[in-house]
Amino acid sequence: MTVLIYGSYGFVGSLIAEEAIERGLDPILAGRDREKLREQVDDLEQPGRRFALEDPRIVAEALADVDCVLNCAGPFSNTADPLVQGCLESGADYVDITGEIPVIESIRGRDAEADDAGVTLLPSAALSTVPMDCLAAHLADRLPEATTLALGVDSFRVPSVGTVRTVIEGADDGGAIRRGGELEDVPTVWRTREIDFGRGARPAITMPMGDVSVAHYTTGIPNVEMYAVMPEPARTALKLHRVLAPILSASPVQLTLKLLAGIREGPSKRARERGSAYIWGEASTDGDETIVSRLRTPDPYVVTTDAAVTVTERVLAGDAADGFQTPAGAFGPEFVLDLEGVKGFFDESTPEASSPVNPLLR
């Protein structure tokens, strides 16, 4: 079975490529940057395949002998659609690590095509979704009548270059929640909550993370909000985003910011080994019954690397059905516990310090 890793030479892509090699997947390394790809091919002694994504014919030809594509090249708004199209034409399965809501929605929109083609489309195989999606499925199993779901993560760290560029790409998009089963745009930092993620109550803000879509499709719960802990300077900066978004979204400014973002490197191996994340979820019914569950995971980059390769292995093994799939929808809520170092589920029925406070003006 052959897996092609597109964007294999980015910071996260390189971690995933090395993990895939260590597990014996023998991946094809791929991307559009000739020099970076050549350097990685020589360093890892793996086959490489350089191709851009503008020409659908070239993409389909590049994937003709591939069983699964693992897309690590963000912003995924630029890379997911041509690679998904190439997979549908070539018959390869598709996995990525996006947390971008529009990308997830677009991939879901191709569910019928993928089912007809016998292709699995499974986006968001990363920390930004796998633990929270599995936690959402666990909560739905505990409280099948739930109509409202809130999920969040407490793990502030310096983002990778690709993450920064993705954030810049979506600078004018604001926030998003799901209400009544439909996506709803909300302002940036729409709501603040005091949440106990497992180490005491901390202020967390709404974020337009991928589980606004993924957790909804996994559980069927119609109302979903996502939260993340942010230090005060970051919360202030995000509030200012409402004013600055028109400036940040201007093409010359975005280009400059992306070039500056390329100066930053991701966290060191030592930092990744010492890092951790606390994942929280709350499900409620219309009758005001509320339950809470939590997970603790290793560093976000460690989880993303493990999850992306493990999902790809499971897809290659035929464990996921054809069509659009979510991590927990394909493999069940216990899937996250198969990842190294993940601890949970920690359940409670009477949550503490998790009620909304200080809702911001809309």
C-alpha positions in Angstrom: 0.0 0.0 0.0 1.4 3.4 -1.0 0.9 6.7 0.8 1.9 10.1 -0.6 2.5 12.9 1.9 1.9 16.2 0.3 3.7 19.1 2.0 6.1 16.6 3.6 8.8 19.2 4.1 6.9 21.7 6.2 7.4 21.7 10.0 4.4 19.5 10.8 4.7 17.6 7.5 8.3 16.6 8.3 7.3 15.3 11.7 4.6 13.2 10.1 6.9 12.0 7.3 9.5 10.8 9.9 6.9 9.1 12.0 5.4 7.4 8.9 8.9 6.1 7.9 9.5 4.9 11.5 6.3 2.9 11.3 7.3 1.3 8.0 4.9 3.1 5.6 7.6 3.9 3.1 5.9 7.2 2.0 6.4 9.1 -1.2 7.4 12.7 -0.2 5.7 15.4 -2.2 5.2 19.1 -2.7 5.7 21.9 -5.1 9.1 23.3 -3.7 11.8 21.6 -5.7 14.7 22.5 -3.4 13.0 21.7 -0.1 11.7 18.4 -1.5 15.2 17.4 -2.9 16.8 18.2 0.5 14.2 16.1 2.4 14.4 13.2 -0.1 18.2 13.1 0.3 18.0 13.4 4.1 15.3 10.7 4.6 16.3 8.5 1.6 12.7 8.3 0.4 11.2 8.7 -3.0 10.0 12.2 -3.9 7.4 13.6 -6.3 7.3 17.2 -7.2 4.1 18.6 -8.6 2.0 21.8 -8.3 -1.8 21.7 -7.9 -3.0 24.1 -10.5 -3.5 21.5 -13.3 -6.0 18.8 -12.4 -4.6 16.5 -15.1 -1.1 16.6 -13.6 -2.5 16.1 -10.0 -4.4 13.0 -11.1 -1.4 11.6 -12.9 0.8 12.1 -9.9 -1.7 10.1 -7.8 -2.3 7.3 -10.2 -0.2 4.8 -8.4 -1.1 6.0 -4.8 -3.4 4.3 -2.4 -3.8 7.2 0.0 -2.9 10.9 0.1 -2.0 12.5 3.4 -2.2 16.3 2.9 -0.1 18.3 5.3 0.2 21.5 3.2 -1.7 24.4 4.5 -3.5 26.7 4.1 -5.8 23.8 3.1 -8.1 26.3 1.4 -5.4 26.2 -1.3 -4.5 22.5 -1.4 -7.5 20.4 -0.3 -9.8 20.8 -3.3 -7.3 19.9 -6.1 -6.0 16.9 -4.1 -9.5 15.7 -3.3 -10.3 16.0 -7.0 -7.2 14.1 -7.9 -8.1 11.4 -5.4 -11.6 11.0 -6.8 -10.2 10.6 -10.3 -7.4 8.2 -9.3 -9.2 6.2 -6.7 -6.8 7.1 -3.8 -8.2 7.8 -0.4 -7.7 11.2 1.2 -6.6 12.3 4.7 -5.5 15.7 5.9 -4.8 17.7 9.1 -6.9 20.7 8.5 -8.9 22.6 11.1 -10.4 25.0 8.5 -14.2 24.9 8.7 -14.8 25.9 5.0 -12.5 23.1 3.9 -14.2 20.5 6.0 -17.6 21.6 4.7 -16.3 21.5 1.1 -15.0 18.0 1.5 -18.3 16.9 3.1 -20.0 18.2 0.0 -18.3 15.6 -2.0 -19.5 12.7 0.1 -21.7 11.2 -2.7 -18.9 11.5 -5.3 -16.5 9.8 -3.0 -18.9 7.0 -2.2 -19.5 6.4 -5.9 -15.8 6.4 -6.5 -15.0 4.0 -3.6 -12.8 6.7 -2.0 -12.6 7.6 1.7 -12.3 11.4 2.5 -11.3 11.9 6.1 -10.1 15.5 6.9 -8.9 16.8 10.3 -6.7 14.0 11.5 -4.9 16.2 14.0 -5.1 17.5 17.5 -7.4 20.2 16.3 -10.1 17.6 15.8 -9.3 13.9 16.8 -9.4 14.3 20.6 -12.3 16.7 20.6 -14.3 14.6 18.0 -13.8 11.5 20.1 -14.7 13.4 23.2 -17.9 14.7 21.5 -18.8 11.1 20.5 -18.2 9.9 24.1 -20.4 12.7 25.4 -23.2 11.8 22.9 -23.0 8.2 24.1 -23.4 9.4 27.7 -26.2 11.8 26.9 -28.0 10.7 23.7 -30.7 13.5 24.2 -28.0 16.3 24.1 -28.9 19.3 21.9 -25.9 21.5 22.8 -22.2 20.7 22.7 -19.3 22.8 23.8 -15.7 21.7 23.4 -12.4 23.3 24.1 -8.6 23.0 24.5 -6.1 24.4 27.0 -2.7 24.3 25.4 -1.1 27.6 24.5 2.1 27.3 22.6 3.9 29.0 19.7 2.3 27.9 16.4 4.2 26.5 13.4 4.8 28.4 10.2 2.0 26.6 8.5 -0.5 27.4 11.3 0.4 31.0 11.3 -0.1 31.3 7.5 -3.4 29.5 7.8 -4.6 32.0 10.4 -3.4 34.9 8.2 -5.2 33.4 5.2 -8.5 33.5 7.1 -8.0 36.8 8.9 -11.2 38.3 7.6 -13.4 35.3 8.4 -14.2 36.1 12.0 -15.7 33.4 14.2 -18.2 30.6 13.7 -20.6 28.4 15.7 -23.3 25.9 14.8 -26.8 26.7 15.7 -29.8 24.6 14.8 -27.6 22.4 12.7 -26.4 25.4 10.5 -23.2 27.3 10.5 -23.5 30.8 11.9 -21.0 33.5 11.6 -20.2 35.4 14.8 -17.6 38.1 15.6 -14.1 37.2 16.6 -14.0 36.4 20.4 -17.8 36.2 20.4 -18.0 34.7 23.9 -15.7 34.2 26.9 -16.2 31.3 29.4 -14.5 30.3 32.6 -13.8 26.6 32.0 -12.0 24.0 34.2 -10.1 22.0 31.6 -8.6 19.8 34.4 -6.2 22.2 36.1 -8.5 24.9 37.5 -10.9 27.4 35.8 -9.3 29.6 33.1 -10.9 32.1 30.7 -11.4 30.6 27.2 -12.8 32.2 24.1 -14.9 31.0 21.2 -12.7 29.9 18.2 -13.7 28.9 14.7 -12.1 25.4 15.0 -12.9 22.4 12.8 -15.0 20.6 15.3 -17.8 23.2 14.8 -18.4 21.0 11.7 -16.8 17.7 12.5 -18.3 17.1 16.0 -21.7 18.0 14.6 -21.5 15.5 11.8 -20.2 12.8 14.2 -22.9 13.3 16.8 -25.8 15.0 15.1 -25.9 17.5 17.9 -27.3 20.7 16.4 -25.6 23.4 18.5 -21.8 23.4 18.8 -19.3 25.9 20.1 -15.6 25.6 20.3 -13.3 27.3 22.9 -9.6 27.7 23.5 -7.6 29.2 26.3 -5.8 32.3 25.3 -3.6 34.7 27.5 -4.9 38.2 27.9 -2.6 39.8 25.3 -3.8 37.3 22.7 -7.5 37.9 23.6 -7.0 41.6 23.3 -5.3 41.2 19.9 -8.2 39.0 18.7 -10.7 41.6 19.8 -8.8 44.2 17.8 -9.1 41.9 14.9 -12.7 43.1 14.4 -11.2 46.5 13.5 -8.1 45.3 11.7 -9.6 42.5 9.7 -10.2 44.7 6.6 -6.5 45.7 6.7 -5.2 42.2 7.4 -7.3 40.7 4.5 -5.7 43.1 1.9 -3.5 41.0 -0.4 -0.2 42.9 0.0 -0.5 42.9 3.8 -1.3 39.1 3.8 1.7 38.5 1.6 4.0 40.5 3.9 2.7 38.8 7.0 3.1 35.3 5.4 6.7 36.1 4.6 7.4 37.3 8.1 5.6 34.1 9.4 8.2 32.0 7.6 10.9 33.3 9.9 9.4 31.4 12.8 10.2 27.7 13.4 8.1 25.3 15.4 8.8 24.2 18.9 11.9 22.1 19.7 11.9 18.4 20.2 12.5 19.0 23.9 9.5 21.4 24.1 7.3 18.9 22.3 8.3 16.1 24.7 7.4 18.3 27.7 4.1 19.7 26.3 0.6 18.7 27.0 -3.0 19.6 26.2 -6.2 19.5 28.3 -9.4 18.7 26.3 -12.8 19.6 27.8 -16.3 18.8 26.6 -19.8 19.6 27.9 -23.1 18.3 26.6 -26.5 19.6 27.6 -30.2 18.8 26.9 -33.1 21.1 26.5 -34.1 20.1 29.9 -30.9 21.5 31.3 -29.2 18.2 32.1 -25.5 18.7 31.7 -22.5 16.4 31.7 -18.8 17.0 31.3 -15.9 14.8 30.2 -12.2 15.5 29.8 -9.0 14.2 28.2 -5.4 14.9 28.7 -3.0 14.5 25.8 0.6 14.9 25.0 1.9 18.1 23.2 -0.4 19.2 20.2 2.4 18.5 17.7 2.9 15.0 19.1 -0.8 14.2 19.0 -1.1 15.6 15.5 1.8 13.5 14.3 0.5 10.3 15.9 -3.1 10.9 14.9 -2.3 11.7 11.2 -0.2 8.6 10.7 -2.6 6.3 12.7 -5.6 7.5 10.8 -3.7 6.9 7.5 -2.8 3.4 8.6 -6.4 2.7 9.5 -7.6 4.1 6.2 -5.0 2.0 4.3 -6.2 -1.1 6.2 -9.8 -0.5 5.0 -11.2 0.4 8.4 -13.0 3.5 7.2 -16.0 3.4 5.0 -16.1 5.2 1.6 -17.3 8.8 1.4 -16.8 11.6 3.8 -15.8 10.4 7.3 -14.9 12.0 10.6 -12.3 10.5 13.0 -14.7 9.3 15.6 -17.4 8.6 13.1 -15.0 6.2 11.3 -13.3 4.6 14.3 -15.4 5.3 17.4 -14.9 7.5 20.5 -12.3 5.1 21.9 -10.0 5.7 18.9 -8.3 8.7 20.7 -7.3 6.3 23.6 -5.2 4.3 21.0 -2.9 7.3 20.6 0.2 7.2 22.8 0.0 9.2 26.1 -3.7 10.1 25.9 -5.5 9.7 29.2 -9.3 9.7 29.9 -12.2 9.8 29.7 -12.6 11.7 32.9 -16.4 12.1 33.4 -18.5 14.1 35.8 -22.3 14.9 35.9 -22.2 18.3 37.7 -19.7 20.5 36.0 -17.9 23.2 38.0 -16.7 26.6 36.7 -18.0 26.0 33.2 -20.8 28.5 32.8 -20.7 31.4 30.4 -19.4 34.7 31.7 -18.9 38.1 30.1 -20.6 37.5 26.7 -19.2 40.1 24.3 -21.4 42.5 22.4 -22.3 41.1 19.0 
